[in-house]
Amino acid sequence: MQALFIEISKYVFAILIALYTLASYWGAVMQTERAKRRIGAVQLVFMFVMHLLGFLILFILNEEDMRYVYLYFAQFVFLFITLMIYDVIYPRASRLLVNNMCTLMAIGFVMIARLDFDKCVKQFLIAAAGMIVTFFVPWLLKSVRSFRNFGWLYCLVGLGLLVAVLFGKKVFGANLVLTVGSISVQPGEFVKILYIMFVASLFNKSCSFKQIVAVSIAAAAHVIVLVISNDLGAALIFFVVYIMMLYTATRQVRYLAAGVVAGSAAGFVAYKLFTHVQNRVAIWKDPWATIETTGYQICQSLFALGMGSWFGYGLGQGMPAKIPVAEKDFMFSALTEEFGAIFTIALLLICLNNLILMMNIASRCRTLFYRLVAVGIGVTYGFQVFLTVGGAIKLIPMTGVTLPFVSYGGSSIVSSLFMFALINGMYNMRQDEGETGYEQRRKKTKNSKKIQQAGDEK
């Protein structure tokens, strides 16, 4: 009976996330907030059912361990309160973005609990604490307009944190973590936000050639420190984000082309100078040659992807623990093995939906500073998803970045919460500034009809 239940659950998970994804894109093209809210309510039903079903299976597989029940209810309350607070305090926030954020966290909670219960508890507690802090971000963004004036301060603080990490302990061959007592933090996750604010602040003041040169030098300093730290994934993200923000600020294709050429040249030089870059490329080209050593991780990831097929083995039935550090770098592969390719393709479409929503918000921001921040956050999020999935499927060399909201990592989930709170803050401000174009056109049409009717009566 238990085996039959798990077998059926594979198809239920695929149907639920497919319907959720369809609702995400349907809601994105709706013109009125009322229609979006109705679709958002339907999404929440699918999300809570997936979360409940996941923990029910884990409860059964772990000999009815009550810890899974307690953790499920704690997470249910957390997700419910998060949705309610956004609904009450920020009723003009993007309902679709909030729902997607909660859904990705719910999926991550289920899979991390399946891999390591204690890590799931830790992830949940950090997410809850981070959410409490980030609830104030949209309000601060609206109340304190001087955020756009501290560009060089953001730069100095960010560079200081990255340099400090060089003297911290190494994690899997890279300098990533600062440890204070029993607390370990990955500053690079938060420097991403400071970096975006720094670039947006300075380009908001001026886009002169002199300013571009100064900002480019400072941006390059961030990237160089990250390369020295062996944090290649973050270095790539910082570089791509800067190029896209520069292009958004100037609309000059020549800067975009120069960035591509400079990036290609820098990549070639890095490959020639740094042994760890050469090792990453060698593993990517032929992981099977070193399957017992350095290629073991990517080979196990590919095995998991292949064995998962369309609907997966079923939650708790695969062997995702065979992938080293699966809960961080290879969560996509672990999910594919147990939930199937249909599930993870839908998950990627949800991530793409987030990127589309972010870029739509950026395009509607009237102030250059907020538009640049929104573009920076959107590119950071989208490129990070690309790097983690691309590394898992061997499309590109492994970079060691996490899948936002889904992978295990306290610093990662808190920084992702901050970025989504910033985006929602800008969406909220746009809504306060005026109505959407559709609503304005509808009101204009109504007023025209009233004037015409009044003229006919006369």
Backbone torsions as a table, in degrees:
resi	resn	phi	psi	omega
1	MET	NA	-41.3	179.8
2	GLN	-63.8	-43.4	179.9
3	ALA	-63.5	-39.0	178.9
4	LEU	-65.0	-41.6	179.6
5	PHE	-61.4	-44.4	-179.9
6	ILE	-67.9	-37.2	178.4
7	GLU	-62.5	-44.8	179.3
8	ILE	-66.8	-36.3	-177.1
9	SER	-60.6	-30.0	179.1
10	LYS	-57.2	-44.6	-177.6
11	TYR	-75.1	-32.4	177.5
12	VAL	-65.0	-44.8	177.8
13	PHE	-58.7	-45.5	-178.9
14	ALA	-62.5	-42.0	-179.7
15	ILE	-67.4	-43.4	-177.7
16	LEU	-62.7	-46.7	-177.5
17	ILE	-72.9	-30.0	176.4
18	ALA	-65.5	-43.0	177.9
19	LEU	-66.3	-39.8	178.0
20	TYR	-61.0	-45.8	-179.1
21	THR	-63.3	-42.3	177.3
22	LEU	-59.5	-42.1	178.2
23	ALA	-64.3	-34.6	179.1
24	SER	-61.2	-45.4	-178.6
25	TYR	-76.8	-32.9	175.3
26	TRP	-63.4	-44.7	179.1
27	GLY	-65.1	-31.7	-177.9
28	ALA	-66.8	-25.9	-179.1
29	VAL	-97.3	-2.5	176.5
30	MET	-70.7	142.4	-174.8
31	GLN	-91.4	-27.0	-175.6
32	THR	-106.4	149.7	178.5
33	GLU	-66.1	-32.3	-180.0
34	ARG	-63.2	-42.7	178.6
35	ALA	-66.3	-39.3	178.7
36	LYS	-64.7	-37.4	179.9
37	ARG	-67.8	-37.7	178.3
38	ARG	-63.9	-43.6	178.5
39	ILE	-66.5	-38.2	178.0
40	GLY	-60.5	-38.0	178.4
41	ALA	-64.4	-38.6	177.1
42	VAL	-65.5	-41.0	178.7
43	GLN	-57.8	-41.7	-176.4
44	LEU	-63.4	-34.1	176.6
45	VAL	-60.4	-47.8	179.6
46	PHE	-62.4	-41.8	-177.8
47	MET	-63.4	-49.0	-176.9
48	PHE	-67.6	-32.3	176.9
49	VAL	-67.8	-42.8	177.2
50	MET	-60.5	-44.5	-179.5
51	HIS	-63.3	-45.2	179.6
52	LEU	-63.7	-46.2	-178.7
53	LEU	-62.2	-40.2	179.3
54	GLY	-61.1	-48.0	-178.6
55	PHE	-73.2	-28.3	175.1
56	LEU	-63.3	-42.4	178.4
57	ILE	-65.6	-43.3	178.8
58	LEU	-63.4	-37.3	177.8
59	PHE	-62.4	-42.8	-179.4
60	ILE	-69.4	-44.2	-176.7
61	LEU	-68.6	-26.3	-178.6
62	ASN	-100.1	37.9	174.5
63	GLU	54.2	42.7	175.6
64	GLU	55.4	45.5	176.5
65	ASP	-69.4	119.4	-175.5
66	MET	-66.9	-16.6	178.9
67	ARG	-60.5	-33.8	179.3
68	TYR	-69.0	-32.5	177.3
69	VAL	-67.7	-46.6	-179.4
70	TYR	-62.8	-42.6	-179.5
71	LEU	-66.7	-39.2	178.4
72	TYR	-59.4	-49.5	-177.6
73	PHE	-65.6	-36.4	176.8
74	ALA	-62.5	-43.2	179.1
75	GLN	-69.4	-37.6	177.3
76	PHE	-60.0	-45.9	179.2
77	VAL	-62.7	-42.3	179.4
78	PHE	-59.9	-49.5	-179.1
79	LEU	-65.2	-40.4	-179.0
80	PHE	-65.5	-45.7	-179.9
81	ILE	-65.2	-39.6	177.2
82	THR	-56.9	-47.9	-179.6
83	LEU	-64.4	-40.7	-178.4
84	MET	-68.6	-40.6	-179.3
85	ILE	-64.9	-43.8	176.4
86	TYR	-61.4	-37.3	-178.4
87	ASP	-67.8	-36.6	-175.9
88	VAL	-86.1	-49.8	-174.1
89	ILE	-80.2	-39.2	-179.2
90	TYR	-123.6	68.8	-176.7
91	PRO	-64.3	-18.0	180.0
92	ARG	-94.6	4.9	177.5
93	ALA	-67.8	160.5	179.2
94	SER	-71.3	107.3	-178.2
95	ARG	-61.3	-37.3	-178.4
96	LEU	-66.4	-41.7	178.8
97	LEU	-64.8	-42.2	179.2
98	VAL	-63.5	-43.4	179.4
99	ASN	-63.5	-44.2	179.3
100	ASN	-62.5	-40.6	178.1
101	MET	-59.8	-47.6	-179.3
102	CYS	-66.9	-37.5	179.7
103	THR	-65.6	-44.4	178.6
104	LEU	-63.7	-39.0	176.6
105	MET	-65.0	-41.6	180.0
106	ALA	-61.6	-43.4	177.9
107	ILE	-63.2	-43.3	178.4
108	GLY	-61.8	-43.2	178.9
109	PHE	-58.2	-44.5	-178.6
110	VAL	-62.6	-47.8	-175.6
111	MET	-71.4	-37.8	178.3
112	ILE	-66.6	-39.1	176.9
113	ALA	-62.5	-35.7	177.9
114	ARG	-66.6	-36.7	-178.2
115	LEU	-82.0	-41.7	-176.2
116	ASP	-159.4	107.2	-175.4
117	PHE	-60.2	-44.8	-177.1
118	ASP	-62.3	-38.4	178.1
119	LYS	-67.2	-33.7	177.7
120	CYS	-66.1	-40.0	176.8
121	VAL	-60.7	-45.5	179.6
122	LYS	-62.4	-45.1	179.7
123	GLN	-60.4	-42.6	-179.4
124	PHE	-63.7	-44.6	-178.7
125	LEU	-64.8	-40.7	178.4
126	ILE	-66.1	-41.6	178.8
127	ALA	-62.4	-41.2	179.9
128	ALA	-64.7	-44.1	178.8
129	ALA	-65.1	-42.2	178.8
130	GLY	-63.7	-37.9	179.4
131	MET	-65.0	-38.6	178.7
132	ILE	-60.0	-43.5	-179.8
133	VAL	-67.9	-44.4	-174.2
134	THR	-75.1	-12.3	175.1
135	PHE	-58.6	-27.7	-176.7
136	PHE	-85.8	-11.7	-173.8
137	VAL	-61.7	-49.5	178.8
138	PRO	-59.0	-38.4	179.3
139	TRP	-65.9	-43.7	179.1
140	LEU	-64.0	-40.6	-179.7
141	LEU	-60.8	-36.2	-179.7
142	LYS	-79.6	-33.7	-173.3
143	SER	-86.0	-34.7	-175.2
144	VAL	-109.0	99.2	-178.2
145	ARG	-82.7	-7.2	-176.8
146	SER	-79.7	0.1	177.4
147	PHE	-55.7	-30.0	-175.6
148	ARG	-77.8	-1.7	-173.1
149	ASN	-103.8	4.1	-173.3
150	PHE	-115.3	39.2	-174.9
151	GLY	-53.9	-53.9	-176.7
152	TRP	-70.0	-26.4	175.0
153	LEU	-65.5	-44.1	176.3
154	TYR	-58.8	-41.0	-178.6
155	CYS	-63.4	-47.9	-177.1
156	LEU	-65.7	-42.8	179.6
157	VAL	-64.7	-43.9	179.9
158	GLY	-62.8	-47.9	178.7
159	LEU	-63.4	-38.1	178.1
160	GLY	-60.2	-42.9	179.4
161	LEU	-66.4	-41.0	-179.8
162	LEU	-66.7	-39.8	178.2
163	VAL	-66.4	-38.6	179.0
164	ALA	-61.0	-34.3	-179.9
165	VAL	-64.7	-28.0	178.9
166	LEU	-58.5	-26.1	-178.2
167	PHE	-98.4	3.5	177.8
168	GLY	-85.8	-178.8	-178.9
169	LYS	-78.5	152.5	179.8
170	LYS	-85.0	142.4	175.9
171	VAL	-122.8	113.9	-177.0
172	PHE	52.8	42.2	174.5
173	GLY	84.7	2.4	-178.5
174	ALA	-125.9	147.0	174.4
175	ASN	-85.5	102.4	-173.7
176	LEU	-123.9	-25.3	-163.4
177	VAL	-119.5	142.1	167.0
178	LEU	-109.8	130.4	-177.2
179	THR	-115.7	127.2	174.9
180	VAL	-123.9	104.6	-175.7
181	GLY	66.4	-123.3	179.9
182	SER	-95.4	2.1	-176.7
183	ILE	-102.8	126.8	177.0
184	SER	-114.4	131.7	-178.5
185	VAL	-127.0	142.7	175.2
186	GLN	-102.3	92.3	-173.5
187	PRO	-57.4	-30.9	-177.9
188	GLY	-55.7	-31.9	179.0
189	GLU	-64.3	-35.6	-178.4
190	PHE	-87.9	-28.3	177.7
191	VAL	-63.9	-28.2	176.7
192	LYS	-54.8	-41.8	-178.9
193	ILE	-70.4	-44.8	177.9
194	LEU	-60.6	-39.1	-180.0
195	TYR	-62.3	-45.0	178.3
196	ILE	-62.4	-43.6	179.8
197	MET	-64.6	-38.2	179.0
198	PHE	-62.1	-51.6	-178.2
199	VAL	-64.0	-43.6	-179.1
200	ALA	-63.8	-40.3	-178.3
201	SER	-63.7	-45.6	-176.3
202	LEU	-73.7	-37.6	177.0
203	PHE	-72.9	-23.0	175.1
204	ASN	-68.6	-31.1	179.3
205	LYS	-77.4	-42.9	-176.5
206	SER	-163.1	146.5	174.7
207	CYS	-119.9	29.3	178.2
208	SER	-68.5	161.6	-178.9
209	PHE	-60.2	-39.5	179.2
210	LYS	-62.4	-42.8	179.6
211	GLN	-66.0	-40.5	-179.8
212	ILE	-62.7	-41.0	179.1
213	VAL	-63.3	-44.9	-178.9
214	ALA	-62.8	-45.4	-179.3
215	VAL	-67.3	-37.5	179.9
216	SER	-63.6	-39.8	178.7
217	ILE	-64.3	-44.5	179.5
218	ALA	-65.3	-40.3	178.4
219	ALA	-64.1	-41.2	178.7
220	ALA	-62.8	-35.6	178.3
221	ALA	-61.6	-41.0	175.8
222	HIS	-58.3	-48.2	-175.9
223	VAL	-64.3	-42.2	-178.2
224	ILE	-63.4	-43.1	178.4
225	VAL	-62.4	-39.3	179.1
226	LEU	-66.9	-38.4	177.9
227	VAL	-65.5	-42.3	177.4
228	ILE	-61.7	-34.1	178.8
229	SER	-76.3	-3.9	-175.2
230	ASN	69.7	14.4	178.1
231	ASP	-91.0	73.7	-171.8
232	LEU	-68.9	-35.1	179.4
233	GLY	-61.3	-48.2	178.9
234	ALA	-63.9	-38.3	179.1
235	ALA	-60.7	-42.2	177.7
236	LEU	-64.2	-42.3	-179.7
237	ILE	-62.2	-46.3	-179.0
238	PHE	-60.8	-41.9	-178.4
239	PHE	-64.9	-49.6	-177.8
240	VAL	-64.5	-40.4	179.0
241	VAL	-60.9	-43.2	-179.5
242	TYR	-63.1	-44.9	-179.0
243	ILE	-60.6	-43.2	-177.9
244	MET	-70.3	-36.9	177.6
245	MET	-69.2	-37.9	177.0
246	LEU	-62.4	-44.3	179.6
247	TYR	-65.2	-40.3	178.9
248	THR	-62.9	-38.4	-177.7
249	ALA	-74.3	-35.3	-173.4
250	THR	-104.9	-26.2	-174.9
251	ARG	60.0	28.2	-179.9
252	GLN	-102.8	113.5	-179.5
253	VAL	-63.5	-29.7	-178.0
254	ARG	-62.9	-35.0	177.1
255	TYR	-68.4	-37.7	177.7
256	LEU	-63.7	-44.7	178.8
257	ALA	-64.9	-41.9	179.0
258	ALA	-62.9	-37.4	178.4
259	GLY	-64.3	-42.0	178.7
260	VAL	-63.1	-44.7	179.3
261	VAL	-63.8	-46.0	-179.3
262	ALA	-63.7	-40.0	179.3
263	GLY	-64.7	-41.7	178.8
264	SER	-63.9	-43.1	179.3
265	ALA	-65.1	-41.8	179.5
266	ALA	-64.5	-38.3	178.2
267	GLY	-63.9	-41.4	178.7
268	PHE	-63.9	-43.8	179.8
269	VAL	-65.1	-42.5	179.6
270	ALA	-61.9	-38.7	178.9
271	TYR	-64.0	-38.3	-179.0
272	LYS	-74.4	-30.9	-173.1
273	LEU	-93.0	-35.5	-170.8
274	PHE	-107.6	125.6	-178.6
275	THR	-65.1	-37.4	-177.3
276	HIS	-67.0	-28.8	175.6
277	VAL	-69.3	-42.7	178.2
278	GLN	-61.9	-40.0	179.4
279	ASN	-64.2	-42.6	179.2
280	ARG	-60.8	-43.4	-179.0
281	VAL	-67.0	-40.2	-179.9
282	ALA	-63.9	-41.2	178.3
283	ILE	-64.9	-39.9	-179.7
284	TRP	-65.5	-41.6	-177.1
285	LYS	-67.9	-42.7	-177.5
286	ASP	-149.3	78.7	179.6
287	PRO	-67.7	-23.9	-177.0
288	TRP	-68.2	-24.7	179.8
289	ALA	-67.9	-25.4	-179.2
290	THR	-126.5	40.3	-173.5
291	ILE	-62.7	-26.5	-178.6
292	GLU	-85.5	-9.5	-178.2
293	THR	-128.3	-103.4	-173.0
294	THR	-71.0	-24.9	-179.0
295	GLY	-89.1	0.3	-174.4
296	TYR	-61.0	-42.9	-174.7
297	GLN	-63.8	-49.9	-177.9
298	ILE	-69.1	-33.3	178.0
299	CYS	-65.6	-42.4	177.3
300	GLN	-64.7	-34.2	176.3
301	SER	-63.6	-43.1	-180.0
302	LEU	-67.3	-37.3	175.8
303	PHE	-60.5	-44.4	-178.8
304	ALA	-63.0	-42.4	179.2
305	LEU	-62.9	-41.7	-178.2
306	GLY	-70.4	-38.3	-176.2
307	MET	-76.7	-22.2	-177.3
308	GLY	-67.2	-31.1	-178.8
309	SER	55.4	-155.2	-174.3
310	TRP	-74.8	-38.2	-173.5
311	PHE	-115.2	-0.8	175.7
312	GLY	78.2	173.5	176.7
313	TYR	-75.3	-24.5	-171.8
314	GLY	110.0	145.6	-177.6
315	LEU	-59.5	125.1	179.7
316	GLY	86.3	-0.8	-174.9
317	GLN	-104.5	-14.4	-179.8
318	GLY	-91.2	-165.8	179.5
319	MET	-129.0	53.2	-178.1
320	PRO	-65.3	-21.0	179.4
321	ALA	-67.8	-14.2	176.6
322	LYS	-67.9	-22.6	178.1
323	ILE	-83.0	117.5	178.2
324	PRO	-58.7	133.7	178.4
325	VAL	54.9	41.7	-178.0
326	ALA	-61.5	-35.5	-175.5
327	GLU	-69.8	-13.8	178.9
328	LYS	-107.9	-71.6	-171.3
329	ASP	-81.5	-25.2	-172.2
330	PHE	-127.1	39.1	177.9
331	MET	-64.1	-32.8	179.1
332	PHE	-61.5	-43.1	179.4
333	SER	-67.0	-41.5	179.2
334	ALA	-62.5	-41.9	178.4
335	LEU	-65.3	-40.8	-178.9
336	THR	-64.1	-38.9	-178.8
337	GLU	-62.8	-40.0	-174.0
338	GLU	-99.8	-28.2	-178.8
339	PHE	-104.2	-20.8	176.8
340	GLY	98.2	164.3	-176.7
341	ALA	-68.0	-34.6	179.1
342	ILE	-60.6	-43.1	-179.6
343	PHE	-63.2	-47.8	-175.4
344	THR	-74.9	-29.0	173.2
345	ILE	-64.4	-42.8	176.6
346	ALA	-62.9	-38.0	178.1
347	LEU	-62.3	-41.2	177.3
348	LEU	-64.8	-35.9	177.5
349	LEU	-67.1	-31.9	174.6
350	ILE	-66.1	-42.2	176.4
351	CYS	-62.1	-40.9	176.7
352	LEU	-64.2	-37.7	176.4
353	ASN	-60.7	-40.3	175.9
354	ASN	-60.5	-44.1	-179.5
355	LEU	-63.2	-42.8	178.9
356	ILE	-61.9	-44.3	179.3
357	LEU	-62.5	-41.4	179.7
358	MET	-63.8	-44.4	-179.2
359	MET	-69.2	-31.3	175.2
360	ASN	-65.9	-40.9	176.6
361	ILE	-63.8	-42.7	179.6
362	ALA	-60.3	-41.9	-177.4
363	SER	-66.4	-21.8	-177.3
364	ARG	-99.0	-4.4	178.2
365	CYS	-72.0	129.8	-177.2
366	ARG	-82.0	-25.7	-179.2
367	THR	-95.7	133.8	-176.8
368	LEU	-58.9	-40.5	-179.0
369	PHE	-57.8	-50.4	-178.6
370	TYR	-66.9	-35.9	178.7
371	ARG	-63.7	-42.6	179.4
372	LEU	-66.9	-40.6	177.4
373	VAL	-61.0	-44.6	-180.0
374	ALA	-63.0	-41.9	177.7
375	VAL	-64.2	-44.2	179.5
376	GLY	-59.5	-44.7	179.7
377	ILE	-66.7	-42.6	179.8
378	GLY	-62.0	-45.6	-179.7
379	VAL	-66.4	-41.3	177.5
380	THR	-57.6	-48.9	-179.1
381	TYR	-63.7	-50.7	-177.0
382	GLY	-63.4	-43.3	-178.1
383	PHE	-71.1	-31.8	177.5
384	GLN	-65.9	-41.3	176.0
385	VAL	-61.8	-44.0	179.4
386	PHE	-59.7	-43.6	-177.2
387	LEU	-66.0	-44.6	-177.2
388	THR	-70.2	-39.6	178.7
389	VAL	-73.7	-42.4	178.5
390	GLY	-60.3	-39.2	177.1
391	GLY	-67.4	-37.6	-178.2
392	ALA	-67.9	-35.2	-177.2
393	ILE	-96.8	6.6	178.9
394	LYS	66.1	27.9	173.4
395	LEU	-75.0	-35.8	178.9
396	ILE	-136.5	165.2	175.9
397	PRO	-61.3	152.6	178.2
398	MET	-63.2	138.9	-179.6
399	THR	-120.9	-11.9	175.4
400	GLY	76.9	23.3	177.4
401	VAL	-96.2	158.8	-175.3
402	THR	-96.6	159.8	174.0
403	LEU	-85.7	113.1	-172.2
404	PRO	-52.2	131.3	177.6
405	PHE	74.0	-19.5	-175.1
406	VAL	-100.3	-45.1	-178.4
407	SER	-73.5	158.4	176.8
408	TYR	-75.9	137.5	178.4
409	GLY	155.0	115.2	-176.6
410	GLY	-65.2	-47.6	-179.8
411	SER	-63.2	-38.3	-179.1
412	SER	-63.7	-46.3	-176.0
413	ILE	-71.8	-35.3	179.1
414	VAL	-68.3	-42.3	179.1
415	SER	-66.1	-35.8	176.9
416	SER	-65.5	-39.3	176.7
417	LEU	-62.3	-40.6	178.1
418	PHE	-63.1	-43.0	-178.2
419	MET	-65.9	-41.3	178.8
420	PHE	-69.1	-33.6	176.8
421	ALA	-66.6	-39.7	176.8
422	LEU	-62.2	-45.8	179.3
423	ILE	-61.5	-44.0	179.0
424	ASN	-66.9	-32.3	175.9
425	GLY	-63.5	-40.4	178.7
426	MET	-71.2	-35.5	175.9
427	TYR	-64.9	-41.3	179.1
428	ASN	-62.6	-42.3	179.3
429	MET	-65.9	-38.8	178.5
430	ARG	-62.6	-40.2	179.2
431	GLN	-65.7	-36.9	178.9
432	ASP	-69.8	-32.8	-178.3
433	GLU	-66.5	-28.5	-179.5
434	GLY	173.8	174.3	-178.7
435	GLU	-81.1	165.3	177.0
436	THR	-68.1	161.3	-179.6
437	GLY	-58.8	-36.7	179.8
438	TYR	-61.9	-46.6	-178.5
439	GLU	-65.4	-37.2	178.9
440	GLN	-64.5	-43.1	178.8
441	ARG	-63.9	-38.9	-179.4
442	ARG	-65.6	-42.1	178.8
443	LYS	-66.7	-38.5	179.7
444	LYS	-62.9	-40.8	178.5
445	THR	-63.9	-43.4	179.1
446	LYS	-61.5	-44.5	-179.4
447	ASN	-63.4	-39.0	178.5
448	SER	-63.1	-40.8	179.6
449	LYS	-65.5	-40.4	178.9
450	LYS	-62.7	-42.5	179.7
451	ILE	-64.3	-41.1	179.9
452	GLN	-65.1	-41.6	178.1
453	GLN	-63.1	-40.6	179.6
454	ALA	-64.6	-38.9	178.5
455	GLY	-66.7	-38.4	179.1
456	ASP	-66.4	-39.2	179.8
457	GLU	-65.2	-35.1	178.1
458	LYS	-68.2	NA	NA
